[in-house]
Amino acid sequence: MRCAIAILIVGLAACRDPSTKPRVRERLSQAGLYRDIAAKTLMDDLVAYEPAYPLWADGATKRRWMRLPSGTRIDTSDAEHWRFPVGTQFFKEFSLDGVLLETRVIERVADTGNDQADYWMGAFVWRPDGSDAILAPDGATDVNGTAHDVPSQARCWSCHMGEPGHILGFSRLQLSKDDGVNVDWLADRRVVTVPSGRYAVPGDGAARNALGTLHANCGHCHSPNGVAWPDTQIILRLTGTERTVAETEIYRTTVGVLAQLPTHPAHALRILPGSPENSALFHRMGRRGDRDQMPPIATEIPDERGLAWVAAWIRSLPR
């Protein structure tokens, strides 16, 4: 595969000396994603990937790429929290019905121990003609005639701080799948320090889909490192060590557990086994536009497929 050869042999033409300060980027064409942005020709050393459980983005189509500096490896000594070397870049493109909306960029720029200094995060909003995308430090709303909103740079951290390696969607759990770039692909190319092996989300099909959905959409905030932890003490993240559904922190902190701030008498429990309609978690997943909404940002449309998966799992739980 050409992208793998580029990473392991040729190296990164765009990788800078880690001792230098990150250059100012006002346009996506300066970020190292495209060789020719007008023609939409990507750089040759990018690796395209798809997570097993994508983050819901109001139905937007997403494409993702990563770039690993030549001669470096991902530190996978902690199998569930990968750490990426200085110079690593991640790109995520959003489009809707063929209209380009935004491309988000995360780059590890230093290794000082100060996370917000060590990572650069920003979203570039595409011009209507698709000629380039412009950095939007304050975010944007209703991009290119759609209802899609773009987060500010400050808002990026509200989600990414919950993962110690600060990268969501590129992990052992997310790459424990059969096709494309997966944990085996990375191990075969020796770009990880320790081969992780695959992690099987526990449970039957209904449980796996529900747990994976909650992990991908909620776990980065609802975890001991996440912004929601002090107020909720709820963990919606999988650790990668569980063998059964009952061993997951998702199960332990939701099923039969009192909701801290119930907004309706029928929603006294986070999850009432057998009854999604009377479970606070399910109720809040389906809300939009009020204080009950979960996730509280970055979405205006409920994830109907995710809701169906969570509902099926709750109904399967013994009363």
Rosetta silent file (secondary structure, phi, psi, omega in degrees, C-alpha in Angstrom):
SEQUENCE: MRCAIAILIVGLAACRDPSTKPRVRERLSQAGLYRDIAAKTLMDDLVAYEPAYPLWADGATKRRWMRLPSGTRIDTSDAEHWRFPVGTQFFKEFSLDGVLLETRVIERVADTGNDQADYWMGAFVWRPDGSDAILAPDGATDVNGTAHDVPSQARCWSCHMGEPGHILGFSRLQLSKDDGVNVDWLADRRVVTVPSGRYAVPGDGAARNALGTLHANCGHCHSPNGVAWPDTQIILRLTGTERTVAETEIYRTTVGVLAQLPTHPAHALRILPGSPENSALFHRMGRRGDRDQMPPIATEIPDERGLAWVAAWIRSLPR
SCORE:     score description
SCORE:     0.000 S_00000001
   1 L     0.000  130.248 -171.643    0.000    0.000    0.000 S_00000001
   2 H   -62.487  -38.416 -178.188    1.493    3.283   -1.113 S_00000001
   3 H   -64.425  -36.194  179.844    0.555    5.228    2.034 S_00000001
   4 H   -68.529  -41.129  178.134    2.318    2.662    4.230 S_00000001
   5 H   -61.007  -42.189  179.748    5.460    2.780    2.109 S_00000001
   6 H   -60.979  -41.643 -178.488    5.439    6.555    2.321 S_00000001
   7 H   -67.089  -44.784 -168.963    5.189    6.471    6.110 S_00000001
   8 H   -89.782  -22.501 -174.878    7.829    3.840    6.712 S_00000001
   9 H  -117.718  -55.586 -173.130   10.365    4.537    3.968 S_00000001
  10 H   -74.747  -41.796 -178.669    9.982    7.861    2.277 S_00000001
  11 L    92.518 -174.796 -173.916    8.909    9.897    5.314 S_00000001
  12 L  -105.011  116.748  176.909    6.981   13.085    5.521 S_00000001
  13 L   -64.974  -31.031 -175.536    7.832   15.933    3.245 S_00000001
  14 L   -92.925   -0.443 -176.601    5.714   18.241    5.373 S_00000001
  15 L   -76.390  124.509 -176.220    7.008   17.120    8.792 S_00000001
  16 L   -96.295  167.922  174.380    8.820   19.964   10.489 S_00000001
  17 L   -61.390  123.069 -177.173   11.499   19.993   13.160 S_00000001
  18 L   -61.841  -17.460 -179.067    9.626   19.401   16.471 S_00000001
  19 L   -78.132  -12.593 -179.671   11.724   22.096   18.145 S_00000001
  20 L   -86.080  156.490  177.177   10.180   24.799   15.982 S_00000001
  21 L   -75.849  148.823  179.188    6.967   26.580   16.836 S_00000001
  22 L   -62.553  134.524 -179.293    3.861   25.639   14.838 S_00000001
  23 L   -73.106  153.794  178.245    3.462   27.873   11.845 S_00000001
  24 L   -72.908  131.755  179.886    0.375   30.025   11.534 S_00000001
  25 L  -125.053  120.209  178.330   -2.190   28.456    9.248 S_00000001
  26 L  -106.518  -16.926 -178.497   -5.095   30.460    7.976 S_00000001
  27 E  -132.053  149.131  179.588   -6.116   28.159    5.114 S_00000001
  28 H   -62.372  -31.298  179.433   -6.481   24.413    4.804 S_00000001
  29 H   -61.821  -13.199  178.428   -4.214   24.476    1.763 S_00000001
  30 H   -96.680   -2.056 -170.084   -1.379   25.303    4.186 S_00000001
  31 L   -91.916   -8.029  177.315   -2.022   22.368    6.524 S_00000001
  32 L    92.095   13.566  178.149   -0.416   19.550    4.538 S_00000001
  33 L   -85.892  -41.439 -174.765   -3.560   17.632    3.568 S_00000001
  34 E  -110.894  138.782  167.108   -3.616   18.422   -0.153 S_00000001
  35 E   -78.046  -36.355  176.945   -0.933   18.390   -2.778 S_00000001
  36 E  -142.047  101.019 -174.046   -3.357   20.313   -4.990 S_00000001
  37 L   -71.277  -30.340  178.800   -6.438   21.584   -3.151 S_00000001
  38 L   -63.719  -40.110  179.347   -8.110   22.892   -6.303 S_00000001
  39 L   -88.794   -3.899 -177.618   -7.981   19.412   -7.821 S_00000001
  40 L    60.288   36.726  177.458   -8.617   17.816   -4.379 S_00000001
  41 E   -90.190  118.708 -176.766   -5.455   15.766   -4.781 S_00000001
  42 E   -79.341  158.313  172.414   -4.324   14.468   -1.405 S_00000001
  43 L   -65.220  151.436 -174.363   -0.745   14.098   -0.237 S_00000001
  44 L   -75.599  -18.619 -172.028    0.689   10.643   -0.838 S_00000001
  45 L   -98.723   20.261  178.515    1.746    9.957    2.755 S_00000001
  46 L   -92.320  148.150  176.192   -1.708   10.046    4.321 S_00000001
  47 E  -113.530  116.499  176.733   -3.457    6.995    5.766 S_00000001
  48 E   -82.242  140.157 -178.490   -7.229    6.906    5.342 S_00000001
  49 L  -148.992  162.911  176.405   -9.123    5.140    8.113 S_00000001
  50 L  -135.968  131.380  175.959  -12.611    4.553    9.510 S_00000001
  51 L   -75.795  154.453  178.876  -13.486    3.902   13.162 S_00000001
  52 L   -66.050  -34.236 -178.787  -15.663    0.940   14.050 S_00000001
  53 L  -126.542   92.558 -175.921  -18.073    3.229   15.921 S_00000001
  54 L   -69.839  152.006  172.533  -18.238    6.685   14.285 S_00000001
  55 L   -74.480  133.007  179.089  -19.227    9.819   16.147 S_00000001
  56 L   -68.616  133.986 -179.047  -22.689   11.034   15.134 S_00000001
  57 L  -137.205   49.591  176.521  -22.553   14.341   13.236 S_00000001
  58 L    54.799   37.133  175.772  -26.156   15.022   12.212 S_00000001
  59 L    82.634    2.668  178.837  -25.911   12.795    9.171 S_00000001
  60 L   -66.708  145.716  172.486  -22.801   14.432    7.703 S_00000001
  61 E   -83.715  137.255 -177.639  -20.489   12.283    5.610 S_00000001
  62 E  -127.611  142.727  170.128  -16.963   12.152    7.021 S_00000001
  63 E  -124.130  144.870 -173.872  -13.570   11.205    5.665 S_00000001
  64 E  -134.041  142.660  175.853  -10.536   10.794    7.912 S_00000001
  65 E  -140.750  154.445  172.610   -6.791   10.671    7.416 S_00000001
  66 E  -134.475  156.935  177.968   -3.732   10.516    9.640 S_00000001
  67 E  -133.574  127.133  178.512   -0.056   11.191    9.096 S_00000001
  68 L  -111.575  130.725 -178.706    2.702    9.680   11.208 S_00000001
  69 L   -59.954  146.619 -178.578    6.210   11.185   11.065 S_00000001
  70 L   -58.141  135.146  175.047    8.858    9.052    9.377 S_00000001
  71 L    79.101    4.503 -179.508   10.715    6.687   11.688 S_00000001
  72 L  -108.740  166.353  177.458    8.306    7.136   14.608 S_00000001
  73 L  -135.596  155.980  174.481    5.816    4.820   16.237 S_00000001
  74 E   -77.986  130.590  178.417    2.614    5.201   18.188 S_00000001
  75 E   -78.983  104.634 -178.646    3.166    4.503   21.874 S_00000001
  76 L  -110.627   24.251  179.053    0.690    1.710   22.584 S_00000001
  77 L   -61.926  -32.473  166.772    2.221    0.575   25.880 S_00000001
  78 L   -97.690  103.237 -169.037   -1.108    1.583   27.423 S_00000001
  79 L   -59.522  -26.371 -175.692   -3.320   -0.397   25.068 S_00000001
  80 L   -98.668   -8.126 -179.720   -6.406    1.730   25.683 S_00000001
  81 L  -136.206   86.040 -177.426   -4.793    5.190   25.598 S_00000001
  82 L   -72.410  145.956  177.396   -2.439    5.545   22.666 S_00000001
  83 E  -117.850  137.779 -171.948    0.094    8.388   22.615 S_00000001
  84 L  -110.782  141.757 -177.559    1.209    9.926   19.340 S_00000001
  85 L   -71.075  158.667  176.245    4.637   11.348   18.496 S_00000001
  86 L   -57.146  135.212 -178.002    5.291   15.001   17.775 S_00000001
  87 L   100.866  -13.418  177.468    4.409   15.753   14.167 S_00000001
  88 L   -65.503  137.586  178.233    1.439   13.384   13.989 S_00000001
  89 E  -127.544  143.678  172.494   -1.539   14.918   12.181 S_00000001
  90 E  -126.539  138.506  179.772   -5.196   13.927   11.975 S_00000001
  91 E  -127.328  137.496  175.012   -7.691   15.338    9.467 S_00000001
  92 E  -135.818  120.227 -177.242  -11.476   14.902    9.422 S_00000001
  93 E  -102.045  135.257  177.882  -13.584   16.229    6.551 S_00000001
  94 E  -113.513  135.491  173.341  -17.332   16.882    6.852 S_00000001
  95 E  -144.436  160.602 -179.961  -19.705   17.112    3.894 S_00000001
  96 E  -141.477  119.490 -178.110  -23.464   16.938    3.425 S_00000001
  97 L    52.321   39.903  177.688  -25.125   15.875    0.181 S_00000001
  98 L    83.501   -2.972  179.665  -21.833   16.497   -1.617 S_00000001
  99 E   -93.378  121.626  177.542  -21.327   19.987   -0.162 S_00000001
 100 E   -69.364  134.013 -176.467  -18.007   20.436    1.633 S_00000001
 101 E  -112.956  -58.897 -177.809  -18.540   21.966    5.078 S_00000001
 102 E  -155.499  160.060  170.512  -15.423   21.828    7.214 S_00000001
 103 E  -132.494  122.989  179.836  -12.170   19.983    7.782 S_00000001
 104 E   -95.782  144.081 -177.657  -10.829   19.607   11.317 S_00000001
 105 E  -128.743  132.877  170.451   -7.131   19.284   12.015 S_00000001
 106 E  -126.708  130.544  178.713   -5.337   18.008   15.110 S_00000001
 107 E  -136.368  134.994  170.816   -1.557   18.015   15.268 S_00000001
 108 E   -84.520  117.623 -170.861    0.836   17.179   18.036 S_00000001
 109 L  -107.823  -14.070 -177.711    3.284   20.054   17.855 S_00000001
 110 L  -160.086  176.265  179.116    5.476   19.656   20.965 S_00000001
 111 L  -138.359   65.026 -176.381    6.227   17.510   24.004 S_00000001
 112 L   -97.023  -14.146 -174.031    6.358   19.958   26.894 S_00000001
 113 L    94.585  -10.351  174.751    3.915   18.209   29.223 S_00000001
 114 L   -98.686  104.455 -171.142    1.379   21.016   28.779 S_00000001
 115 H   -55.992  -44.372 -175.939   -1.346   19.364   26.733 S_00000001
 116 H   -71.984  -17.529  172.966   -2.892   22.532   25.338 S_00000001
 117 H   -88.440  -24.747 -175.230    0.537   23.716   24.224 S_00000001
 118 H   -85.308  -14.704 -178.752    1.475   20.341   22.809 S_00000001
 119 E  -125.419  137.901  172.956   -1.553   19.987   20.519 S_00000001
 120 E  -108.813  128.754  178.968   -2.924   22.296   17.849 S_00000001
 121 E  -131.843  137.682  177.697   -6.614   21.902   17.033 S_00000001
 122 E  -167.910  157.895  178.743   -8.726   23.887   14.623 S_00000001
 123 E  -116.138  135.465  178.771  -11.546   23.706   12.087 S_00000001
 124 E  -108.357  125.044 -178.991  -11.356   25.101    8.554 S_00000001
 125 E   -92.873  128.180 -177.072  -14.634   26.166    6.936 S_00000001
 126 E   -72.573  138.168  170.828  -14.891   25.504    3.221 S_00000001
 127 L   -65.295  151.250 -179.153  -15.587   28.344    0.845 S_00000001
 128 L   -56.778  -31.133 -179.443  -18.828   27.869   -1.115 S_00000001
 129 L   -85.098   -1.382  177.482  -16.852   27.329   -4.324 S_00000001
 130 L    72.399   13.430 -176.918  -14.698   24.632   -2.685 S_00000001
 131 L   -75.314  -27.347  179.687  -11.465   26.390   -3.602 S_00000001
 132 L  -169.773  172.705  175.511  -10.092   26.353   -0.033 S_00000001
 133 E  -127.084  141.554 -172.220  -11.171   26.284    3.587 S_00000001
 134 E  -110.636  134.829  178.813  -10.482   29.096    6.062 S_00000001
 135 E   -56.715  132.387 -179.878   -9.566   28.669    9.715 S_00000001
 136 L  -119.791   80.073 -176.670  -12.525   29.543   11.956 S_00000001
 137 L   -59.412  -28.377  179.551  -11.062   30.103   15.447 S_00000001
 138 L   -98.879    7.387 -178.281  -14.459   31.235   16.741 S_00000001
 139 L    80.151 -173.696 -179.694  -16.431   28.554   14.908 S_00000001
 140 E  -159.773  156.531  179.115  -19.254   29.109   12.430 S_00000001
 141 L  -123.469  150.866  175.298  -22.980   28.436   12.097 S_00000001
 142 L    48.424   59.016 -173.737  -25.166   27.246    9.212 S_00000001
 143 H   -70.596  130.862  172.409  -22.206   26.581    6.947 S_00000001
 144 H    50.734   45.618  174.637  -22.742   26.805    3.193 S_00000001
 145 H    77.720   12.236  177.904  -26.513   26.878    3.334 S_00000001
 146 L  -113.391  178.192  176.184  -26.876   23.940    5.729 S_00000001
 147 L   -90.133    7.316 -175.885  -27.699   23.687    9.430 S_00000001
 148 L   -72.706  130.368  176.691  -24.177   22.454   10.146 S_00000001
 149 L  -110.595  149.374 -177.798  -22.276   24.330   12.852 S_00000001
 150 E  -112.741  132.209 -178.470  -18.520   24.353   13.375 S_00000001
 151 L   -74.962  154.252  173.555  -16.995   24.394   16.879 S_00000001
 152 L   -74.122  164.849  177.472  -14.544   27.025   18.030 S_00000001
 153 H   -60.380  -38.169  179.778  -10.958   26.071   18.779 S_00000001
 154 H   -63.487  -36.314 -178.850  -11.665   26.425   22.499 S_00000001
 155 H   -68.601  -25.147  179.983  -14.586   23.992   22.215 S_00000001
 156 H   -53.574  -41.302 -175.488  -12.325   21.317   20.705 S_00000001
 157 H   -68.875  -24.418 -178.583  -10.779   20.734   24.104 S_00000001
 158 H   -62.209  -26.628  175.494  -14.118   20.139   25.800 S_00000001
 159 H   -97.205  -44.630 -170.672  -14.235   16.760   24.033 S_00000001
 160 H   -76.827  -16.356  177.904  -10.584   15.898   23.454 S_00000001
 161 L   -68.013  -20.876 -176.983   -9.416   16.494   27.017 S_00000001
 162 L   -73.577  -14.756  176.872  -11.265   13.334   28.074 S_00000001
 163 L  -108.644  122.015 -177.011   -8.815   11.052   26.264 S_00000001
 164 L   -54.884  -32.543  177.033   -5.245   11.115   27.662 S_00000001
 165 L   -87.865   -6.490  173.060   -3.819   10.788   24.138 S_00000001
 166 L    67.198    8.183  175.947   -6.326   13.430   22.915 S_00000001
 167 L  -112.408  124.472  178.906   -7.185   11.549   19.708 S_00000001
 168 L  -104.059  141.470  175.460  -10.695   10.141   19.389 S_00000001
 169 L    89.967   -5.906  176.699  -11.640    7.486   16.860 S_00000001
 170 L  -129.278   89.854 -171.755   -8.120    6.084   16.329 S_00000001
 171 L  -154.539  174.403  178.173   -7.632    3.562   19.119 S_00000001
 172 L   -57.770  -48.812 -178.596   -7.505   -0.128   19.873 S_00000001
 173 L   -62.472  -47.218 -175.315  -11.269   -0.356   20.265 S_00000001
 174 L   -69.476  -22.470 -179.414  -12.043    1.729   17.197 S_00000001
 175 L  -107.821   14.035  173.645   -9.576   -0.208   15.023 S_00000001
 176 L   -88.025   70.945 -178.200  -10.558   -3.680   16.233 S_00000001
 177 L  -139.074  170.276 -171.554  -12.371   -4.418   12.998 S_00000001
 178 L   -84.315  -27.651 -170.998  -11.906   -6.738   10.053 S_00000001
 179 L  -117.025  165.477  174.501  -11.337   -4.371    7.168 S_00000001
 180 L    66.313 -156.113  177.987   -9.209   -1.364    6.260 S_00000001
 181 L   -72.470  115.434  179.955   -6.662    0.144    8.611 S_00000001
 182 L  -137.273 -175.221 -176.106   -6.954   -1.850   11.824 S_00000001
 183 H   -62.306  -33.161  178.245   -4.769   -2.965   14.733 S_00000001
 184 H   -68.592  -40.052  178.457   -3.341   -5.812   12.642 S_00000001
 185 H   -59.908  -44.240 -179.603   -2.475   -3.421    9.807 S_00000001
 186 H   -66.946  -41.991 -179.759   -0.583   -1.179   12.206 S_00000001
 187 H   -65.262  -41.672 -179.791    1.236   -4.090   13.840 S_00000001
 188 H   -60.520  -31.858 -178.343    2.255   -5.572   10.473 S_00000001
 189 L   -95.601    3.906  173.967    3.872   -2.255    9.521 S_00000001
 190 L    55.008   43.660  176.900    5.556   -1.903   12.921 S_00000001
 191 L  -106.776   13.145  172.496    4.236    1.582   13.589 S_00000001
 192 E  -123.334  148.816 -178.378    3.100    0.702   17.130 S_00000001
 193 L   -73.790  -35.581  179.737    5.402    0.051   20.072 S_00000001
 194 L  -135.104  118.842  176.358    3.355   -2.897   21.352 S_00000001
 195 L   -57.514  126.179 -172.101    0.910   -4.870   19.186 S_00000001
 196 L   -83.377  -30.529 -170.044   -2.398   -4.399   20.959 S_00000001
 197 L    74.872  160.709 -176.824   -4.462   -7.247   19.619 S_00000001
 198 L   -80.223  150.471  174.821   -8.149   -6.842   18.957 S_00000001
 199 L  -114.263  123.630  178.589  -10.701   -5.916   21.588 S_00000001
 200 L   -96.374  116.449  175.104  -14.125   -7.481   21.302 S_00000001
 201 L   -59.359  129.176 -173.543  -16.886   -5.315   22.747 S_00000001
 202 L   -72.087  162.606  174.555  -18.747   -7.713   25.052 S_00000001
 203 L    99.395  178.978  176.846  -22.294   -8.904   24.673 S_00000001
 204 L   -80.651 -173.002 -176.081  -24.596   -9.882   21.838 S_00000001
 205 H   -58.187  -42.886 -179.351  -25.243   -7.731   18.781 S_00000001
 206 H   -63.437  -44.045 -179.342  -27.644   -5.378   20.564 S_00000001
 207 H   -67.362  -43.425 -178.715  -25.265   -4.828   23.475 S_00000001
 208 H   -61.170  -46.280  179.848  -22.197   -4.353   21.278 S_00000001
 209 H   -63.170  -41.583 -179.175  -23.877   -1.752   19.108 S_00000001
 210 H   -68.003  -47.280 -179.255  -25.237    0.131   22.126 S_00000001
 211 H   -64.487  -40.732  177.635  -22.002    0.061   24.109 S_00000001
 212 H   -63.949  -39.643  177.729  -19.963    1.075   21.062 S_00000001
 213 H   -63.114  -46.099 -179.976  -22.344    3.961   20.352 S_00000001
 214 H   -65.398  -41.055  178.305  -22.157    5.238   23.938 S_00000001
 215 H   -59.459  -47.568 -174.018  -18.377    4.878   24.002 S_00000001
 216 H   -73.490  -35.042 -172.741  -17.906    6.835   20.768 S_00000001
 217 H   -98.634  -20.528 -172.593  -20.467    9.575   21.375 S_00000001
 218 H  -126.246  -25.614 -169.029  -20.426   10.022   25.143 S_00000001
 219 L   -65.993  -27.766 -178.834  -17.339    8.379   26.638 S_00000001
 220 L   -70.130  -27.192  175.168  -14.851   11.174   26.030 S_00000001
 221 L   -93.849  -40.754 -179.068  -16.864   13.518   28.286 S_00000001
 222 L   -92.009   74.319  177.652  -18.372   10.931   30.619 S_00000001
 223 L  -156.605  165.095 -177.584  -15.138    9.471   31.972 S_00000001
 224 L   -57.971  -22.134  178.161  -12.819   10.309   34.880 S_00000001
 225 L   -97.371   -5.063 -172.195  -10.806   12.639   32.610 S_00000001
 226 L   -88.513  164.740 -176.104  -13.814   14.204   30.894 S_00000001
 227 L   -66.529  -24.445 -176.717  -15.540   17.518   31.440 S_00000001
 228 L   -86.335  -10.461 -172.369  -18.760   15.859   32.659 S_00000001
 229 H   -59.468  -48.117 -175.064  -17.114   13.739   35.354 S_00000001
 230 H   -57.840  -33.531 -175.092  -17.239   16.144   38.339 S_00000001
 231 H   -90.017  -28.348 -170.259  -20.996   16.657   38.004 S_00000001
 232 H  -112.915  -31.284 -176.810  -22.221   13.233   36.937 S_00000001
 233 L    54.124   36.919  178.561  -19.791   10.501   38.090 S_00000001
 234 L  -116.096  138.119 -179.637  -21.032    8.425   35.160 S_00000001
 235 L  -115.073  115.720  178.233  -18.693    6.453   32.906 S_00000001
 236 L  -114.534   37.008 -177.508  -19.844    5.833   29.340 S_00000001
 237 L  -125.343  140.283  174.219  -16.466    4.610   28.140 S_00000001
 238 L   -88.638  143.739 -177.263  -15.184    1.090   27.558 S_00000001
 239 L   -95.679  -19.884 -178.358  -11.775    0.262   28.996 S_00000001
 240 L    92.958    3.836  179.707  -10.865   -2.648   26.736 S_00000001
 241 L  -114.842   -7.281 -174.789  -10.543   -5.160   29.566 S_00000001
 242 L   -71.937  142.399  176.219  -14.183   -6.135   30.046 S_00000001
 243 L  -107.398  -22.412  179.196  -15.279   -9.684   29.277 S_00000001
 244 L  -133.476  162.088  178.355  -18.991   -9.279   29.951 S_00000001
 245 H   -61.118  -41.419 -177.318  -21.503   -6.456   29.684 S_00000001
 246 H   -64.967  -20.094  177.962  -21.973   -6.447   33.462 S_00000001
 247 H   -81.965  -13.643 -177.349  -18.241   -5.778   33.913 S_00000001
 248 L   -74.183  146.489  175.057  -18.363   -2.549   31.895 S_00000001
 249 H   -67.318  -25.067  175.847  -18.436    0.766   33.705 S_00000001
 250 H   -59.715  -47.526  179.079  -21.232    1.746   31.320 S_00000001
 251 H   -65.486  -48.154 -173.196  -23.412   -0.952   32.854 S_00000001
 252 H   -64.275  -32.275 -175.731  -22.274   -0.348   36.424 S_00000001
 253 L  -100.073    5.636 -179.913  -22.877    3.398   36.408 S_00000001
 254 L  -127.952  -45.829 -170.726  -26.193    3.409   34.526 S_00000001
 255 E   -72.696  115.136 -178.899  -28.309    0.272   34.907 S_00000001
 256 L    75.292   10.139 -177.708  -30.566    0.670   37.929 S_00000001
 257 L   -96.591  135.699  179.688  -28.658    3.783   39.045 S_00000001
 258 E   -62.521  136.439  173.199  -30.569    6.865   40.153 S_00000001
 259 L   -72.659  134.412 -177.681  -30.363    9.846   37.807 S_00000001
 260 L   -69.914  -36.653 -178.258  -28.735   12.763   39.603 S_00000001
 261 L  -129.230   66.035 -179.791  -30.878   15.397   37.929 S_00000001
 262 L   -62.514  134.605 -178.427  -34.045   13.702   36.732 S_00000001
 263 L  -101.771   -1.135  179.562  -36.125   16.060   34.612 S_00000001
 264 L  -152.807  141.233 -178.828  -39.267   13.942   34.669 S_00000001
 265 H   -55.229  -28.990 -178.936  -40.746   11.610   37.324 S_00000001
 266 H   -77.202   -9.961 -176.463  -40.634    8.734   34.853 S_00000001
 267 H  -110.556   45.478 -176.975  -36.882    9.164   34.386 S_00000001
 268 L   -70.722  -26.744 -179.549  -35.754    8.456   37.933 S_00000001
 269 E  -109.684  146.599  174.948  -33.146    5.920   36.778 S_00000001
 270 L   -59.435  -48.198  172.211  -30.381    6.398   34.265 S_00000001
 271 E  -135.442  121.026  173.349  -31.399    3.071   32.740 S_00000001
 272 L   -97.395  109.855 -176.905  -34.521    1.208   33.789 S_00000001
 273 L   -50.806  132.958  178.487  -34.055   -2.356   32.504 S_00000001
 274 L    84.501   -7.212 -172.909  -36.635   -3.265   29.877 S_00000001
 275 L  -138.232   84.708  177.639  -37.906    0.291   29.485 S_00000001
 276 H   -61.500  -35.569 -177.047  -35.974    2.741   27.294 S_00000001
 277 H   -66.288  -19.583  178.117  -38.855    5.235   27.383 S_00000001
 278 H  -109.675   20.094  178.770  -38.467    5.472   31.182 S_00000001
 279 E  -107.836  125.894 -177.125  -34.660    5.662   31.159 S_00000001
 280 H   -60.442  -38.211 -179.117  -33.085    9.105   31.631 S_00000001
 281 H   -62.027  -48.174 -179.387  -30.108    8.217   29.425 S_00000001
 282 H   -64.427  -42.253  178.997  -32.267    7.239   26.462 S_00000001
 283 H   -57.319  -46.430 -175.016  -34.531   10.265   26.971 S_00000001
 284 H   -72.788  -30.490  175.660  -31.612   12.693   26.920 S_00000001
 285 H   -61.201  -31.648 -176.814  -30.011   11.074   23.869 S_00000001
 286 L   -92.020   -3.125 -178.689  -33.163   11.881   21.918 S_00000001
 287 L   -88.089  147.918  173.671  -33.562   15.482   23.094 S_00000001
 288 L  -144.742  143.635  172.782  -32.418   18.538   21.159 S_00000001
 289 L    84.762    7.581  176.302  -32.679   22.247   21.810 S_00000001
 290 L  -142.400 -175.970 -173.518  -33.144   22.207   25.585 S_00000001
 291 L   -72.024  -12.598  177.353  -31.175   21.522   28.761 S_00000001
 292 L   -81.376  -12.846 -172.542  -31.873   17.792   28.537 S_00000001
 293 L   -58.968  135.066  171.232  -29.978   17.443   25.255 S_00000001
 294 L  -140.459  130.818   -6.913  -27.120   14.953   25.131 S_00000001
 295 L   -61.759  151.927 -174.833  -24.567   15.456   23.742 S_00000001
 296 L   -75.777  -15.678 -178.684  -25.035   19.104   24.744 S_00000001
 297 L  -133.737  165.983  169.128  -23.059   20.486   21.785 S_00000001
 298 L    70.151   15.562  176.119  -22.254   19.748   18.122 S_00000001
 299 L  -154.644  139.639  177.348  -25.577   18.171   17.184 S_00000001
 300 L  -121.972   -4.932 -177.209  -29.062   19.403   16.312 S_00000001
 301 L  -127.574  129.503  177.901  -30.565   16.124   15.065 S_00000001
 302 L   -62.928  148.977  177.799  -30.983   12.954   17.171 S_00000001
 303 L   -86.294   94.150 -173.524  -29.051    9.880   16.094 S_00000001
 304 H   -64.335  -38.107  179.330  -31.954    7.591   15.238 S_00000001
 305 H   -67.505  -44.675  177.541  -29.783    4.548   14.556 S_00000001
 306 H   -61.258  -40.639  177.098  -27.862    5.002   17.807 S_00000001
 307 H   -61.972  -40.399  179.438  -31.134    5.474   19.673 S_00000001
 308 H   -64.250  -40.066  178.955  -32.502    2.272   18.164 S_00000001
 309 H   -65.197  -45.060 -179.477  -29.402    0.350   19.255 S_00000001
 310 H   -66.167  -39.898  178.228  -29.551    1.693   22.811 S_00000001
 311 H   -61.811  -43.534 -179.466  -33.296    1.043   23.002 S_00000001
 312 H   -63.130  -39.123  178.966  -32.839   -2.565   21.851 S_00000001
 313 H   -66.763  -45.811 -178.934  -30.156   -3.132   24.498 S_00000001
 314 H   -61.282  -40.835  179.519  -32.235   -1.600   27.304 S_00000001
 315 H   -64.848  -27.999 -178.639  -35.222   -3.757   26.321 S_00000001
 316 H   -79.229  -13.447 -177.396  -33.002   -6.851   26.458 S_00000001
 317 L   -74.683  134.243 -179.976  -31.928   -6.177   30.059 S_00000001
 318 L   -65.366  138.538  179.999  -33.719   -8.339   32.608 S_00000001
 319 L   -73.290    0.000    0.000  -36.153   -6.452   34.792 S_00000001
